[in-house]
Amino acid sequence: MQLDEKWVVRIHDDNVNSHAGVALVLAELLELPAEDSWAAAERVHTTGSVALDPLPAGPAEDFAAALQVRGLHATLEPAP
């Protein structure tokens, strides 16, 4: 992974986390208002996954790890 490259964190729907649980994690980590985190959780649930805005490699890895520590299924992919 090149440090100057941009990477996308993708949050995946799973059979473990509730809709409310995903919304809570997103509100906590992204400091989103409740209605925005609920809407993001809804997008994850209805589309199967959501790609967040591209980040530099280090912050993208850190954010994906923070999501995973909280039990969400998150992966990294190169930004288009």
Secondary structure as UniProt FT lines:
FT   TURN            3..4
FT   STRAND          6..12
FT   HELIX           19..30
FT   HELIX           34..47
FT   STRAND          49..51
FT   STRAND          55..56
FT   HELIX           57..69
FT   TURN            70..71
FT   STRAND          73..78
//
